[in-house]
Amino acid sequence: QVQLVESGGGLVQPGGSLRLSCAASGSILSGNDMGWYRQAPEKQRELVARITSGGSTDYADSVKGRFTISRDNAKKMVYLQMNSLKPEDTAVYYCNRILRGFPVYTWGQGTQVTVAS
């Protein structure tokens, strides 16, 4: 059974940092591109960071220079290091496999990130 479990969210002040983790079951990571998405209240879910099977990365303009996506295939984990957080980064964050530009699996429960003073 495919499972993606996100963790690491929380409440942080503007300018702070968080590191999100995504645990992937089975062979989800193997040879596949992975991404972190987020969905803010009353907004559509958006892709914020992507990492290919080979380790190449790209980011949404809104997070470029502040967020870093990484993966550990041996541990079946994908990470999102978020620095210099802003209130507009507040959202539920999800990970998923990406195939031809689209998420593949049913969404997990996500992890809530709230940036507020």
N, C-alpha and C positions, 0 to 999 in steps of 0.2 A: 504494500500500500504506500502510495506516494505521500510524503509528509514533509512540510516545510514549517519549521518552528522558529519564530522570531523572538528575540529578547534583547534587553539592554536599554529600553526606553526609560523615560522618567521626566521629572520636572527639573529644568535647568535655567539659570539666569542667562539673559542675553550676553553673548561673548563666551559662554561656556562651551564645554565639549561633552560628547557622549560617544560611546562605541557600541554599535548595534551588532548583534550576531544572528546568523541564520543557520540552523542545523538542518541538513538535508538528508533524508532517508535514502536507502538504496543507492542506486547509481545515478541519481539526478545530476550530480556535478560532473560526472565523468564525460569529458569531451564536449561539454555544453557551455554555451554562454549563459551567464546569470546576471540578474539585475535587482536593484533596489528601487521600489516604487514608494510613493506616498500619496495619501489622500487626506486633504484638509476638509473641514466641515463645509458642506455645500459646494464642493469643488470636485472635478473629475480626478480620478487616480492618474498620476503622472510618473513617468520613468525619470529617476534622478541620477542613476549611475548604472553603468553596465561594464561587465568584465567578460572578455572572451575566454574560450578554453585555453588559449595561449597566453593569457595574462594582459592583453591590451585592454585599456580602459577608456571610457568616455563619459562625459557628465553633462547634465543640463546646465545651461548658462547660469541659472540661478544659484548653483552650488559649486560651480567650478572654482578651484583654488581653496575651497573650504572643506569639501568632503573627499574622502579617499576610499575607494572600494578595493577589497583584496579577497583572496580565496586561499584556503588550505585544503587541497583535494584529499590529502591523506586523512584529515580529520572530518572531511565532508562538511566544511564550514565556509560561509561567506560572511565577510565583515563590512561594516560601513563606519569609518571613523569620521565623525562630524565635529568640526572646529568652528570657532567664531559664529556660534549659532545665533540666529535672529528670530524674533517672534513669528515671522512668516514661514519659518521652518516647522512650526507646530502642525502636526499631522499624525496619522497612523501610518507607520512604515511597514512595508511588506517586501519579501523577497520572492523571486520566482525564476524559473528557467525562461530564457528567451529563445524563441525559434522564429526565424524570418521576421523579426521585429515585434513579435507578439508574445505575451505571457502564455505559458503552456498549461499550468496546473491550476486547480481550484485554489483560491486564496486561503492562506492560513489565517490565524487570528490577528496577526500583526502585533506591533508594539507601539504604544503611544509615546510620542515625544511632544512635550509641552515646553515652550521657551517663553518664560515670563518672569518679571521681577516682582 
